Amino acid sequence: MAGDGQPHLEWGDGMKGKWFLATFLSLVLIVFLASCAPLFVRKLATWTNVVEIVANDMTDAMKQIANANYPNYNNRVIFLWYDFNNPPTGFDDYEFSVTPADKNVYVNWEYVGNYESQSVSSIITAITNKLVDLSNPPVPKLTMYLDPDDPIGLTWSLYIGEGTSTKVSFFNYAFIELEKIPISGTNRLYKVTKVQFKDDWNNIDISALKGKILFEHKGYVFFKIKDDEVVDALVLIP
């Protein structure tokens, strides 16, 4: 009220200043989030050759196999170790193409030999002969990716799927979780912690892999088997 001797703030001074400050801070936040967005884009899996090794122990022979030079395939091959003495969760339900035994080796699910009854060099040759050239890979029918749950990538969720949801009886799907740090002394040999083997990918349970910080996510392998042959194999290591 005029004449009461007290100072008054009109819209034209203090309130306008507060409105301007709030608007400015909002714009700064929007610009900040927009600038961060490219850092938190979807992380896609890549089509990769999968070599599986079943063994009681981690040995130099296994590391030698994993560290060997595979010309034209080195960037498109991953090695997975199933600890036969302490099998990962779900191991008993996993249907290997040949009954698992200590030192068995499989390439894209197909058995190629055993490095106890065969020399390491012969196993390396057998692996090389079975690897698929993925220098120009076709578009996979399977899908696997990690998506951020929020604009700043605080938590991430894993998604898997296939281009069609049609269930075909002679298809099988394997979903494998692995430690995302390679075994010491190697750069592409990983220990398997869990495996799921299903005739319908919709029955693979990944509910525990939603809403996790990126650091908590493991490495993942997702592949499809048709007529005893891998036709799609995706690998994602955040």
N, C-alpha and C positions, 0 to 999 in steps of 0.2 A: 504494500500500500504506500503510495507516494507520501512523503512528508513524515514517515516514521523514523527517519534517521538511520535505517538499515540499508546496506548495499543489496542490490538486486541484480541477478544474472538474467539477461534477456537471451532469446534464441540466437540473436545475432552475435553474441560473444562467446561465453564459456561453453554453452551447449553445442554450438556449431563446432567448436574445437574438439569436443569429445567425440562427436559424430564423425568428424574427419579422421581422428586418430583410430577409431574402431574400424572405419572403412579401409584405412591404409594398412592396418595390421592384418585384416582379412585378405587383402590383395597380396601381401607378403606371404601369408600362409599358403594361398593358392599357388603362387609362383614357386614356392619351395616344394610343395607336393608335386607339381608338374615337373619340376627339374629332377625330382627323385624317381619319378615313374619309370624312366628307362632302366634304372638300376634293378627294378623288381619285375621284370617281364617273365612270362611263362618259361619254365625250364623244360625243354623237350628231351625225350629219350632219343637215342640214335640206334639204327639198325647195326648190330654187331654180332660177329661170330662168338659163340659161347663154348668154351672148353671146360668140361667138368671133370674133376679128379676126386676119386674116393680113396682115402688113405688113412691108415691108423695114426700116422705121425707126419709132421712137417719135416721134410728131409731136403738135403742138398739136391738130390735127384729131381724132386718136384720143382724146386726153384730153377734148376737148370732147364727143365722143360718150359717153364713159364717165361724165363728170360731169353730163350733162344730167339734168333732172328728169323722172322717169318716174312720174307720179302713180299711186298705189296699188301700185306695184311696187318702189319704191326699196329696201325692206328684203328683197326677194326676187329680186334680180338680181345676177349677177356677170359681169365682163368678163375674158376671157382673151386674151392677146396671144401669137400664134405668130410668132416672129422669122423671117421668110422668108429673110433673109440668113444667119442662123445657126440653122437649125431645131433644135427640141428632139429628144432621142432618141426614135425611133419615129415621127417625123413622116411619113416616106415610106410607112409602112404604114397611116397613118390615112386612112380613106375619107370625105372630105368629101362632102356632098351635091352640090356643084359643085366642079370642079377648082380647087384653091387658086390665088389670084393676089394680087399686091400690092394691099392695101386692100380685100379682100373681107370682108364681114361676114355672120355666120350667127347666127340666133336659134334656140336649141334644135335645132341641127343644120341648120336650113333656111336656105338662102341668101336674103338680103334685099336685097343691093345692094353697090355698090362706091363708096367715098367719093372716088375720083378722077374717075370719070365722072358721079357724082351729087353734089349738094350735101350738106353735113353735115346741114342741117336735114331734108332728105328722108330721109336714113338714120335720123335720130332718130325721125322719124314712122314709118318702116317697122319699126323695132325695137319701138316702142310698140304697133303694131298686131299684132305677133306674140307679145308677152309674155302669159303665162298668169296669170290671177288666182289667186294662192296665199294669199289672205287667210284662207281656210279650207281648207287643202290636204287631199286624201284621204290615207289611210295609204299610204305608198309600199311597193311590193313589194320594192324593193331595200333592202339593209341596208349601212350603213357606220358604223363607230364606232371610237374608240380606247379601249382598256381598260388600266388600270394592271396591271403584272405583279406588284406587291407592295403590301402595305398602306400604304406611305408614298409610293407613286407615284414610285419612283426611275426605273423604266423603263416604257415604254408600248408596246403593240403595236396595229397596225391590223388590222381585220377587215372583210371585205366578203362579201356573199352575196345570195341571193335567196330568197323564200319557198318556191319550188319549184326543185328541181335539174333539172327536165325541160329538155332541150335542144330548142329549136325553131329550124329552119333560117333563118327570116326575122328572127330577133332578132340584134342586134349590141350589143356593150357597149364603152363607152369608159371607160378609167380614166386620169385626167390628174393629174400632179403639177405643182405650181406654187410659185413663191416665195411665202412666206406674208406678206410685207410688200408692201403695195400700191405700185405705181410712184409715184414722187415726183410730187406735184401732183394725185394722185387718191386716192380712198378705197375703190375697188372694181374697179380694173384691175390684173390680176396677170399676170406673165410665166410662160408655160408652160415647164417644164424637161424633161418626159418625158410621152409618151402611149402607151397600149397600146389597140389596137383588136382585139377578138376576137368570134367568134360564139358563144363559151361563156365565161361569166364565170369558170369554174373554171380556165381557161387564163391568166388574168391573174396575173402573178407579183408578189406583194407580200412575198416572203420577206425582202427587205432592210429591210422596214418593221416588223420585230418587234424587241422588246427595245431600243428607243432611248429616250434621255431625251426628255422632252416638247419641249425646245428644239430638238432635232434634227429633229423631224417637220416636214414641209412642209405646204402646203395640198393638199387632195385633192378631185377631182371625179369622180363615178361616175355614168354615165347609161346608159340602155337605149334602143335604137332599134328600133321596130317599124314596118314598112311605111313607111320614110323619115320617121318622126316620133318625137321623143323622148317616151316615155311615163313615164319616171321620171328624175329628175335630183337627185342629192344632192351637197351641198357641205359640207366639213368643214375649217375653218381653226382649228387649236388656239389 
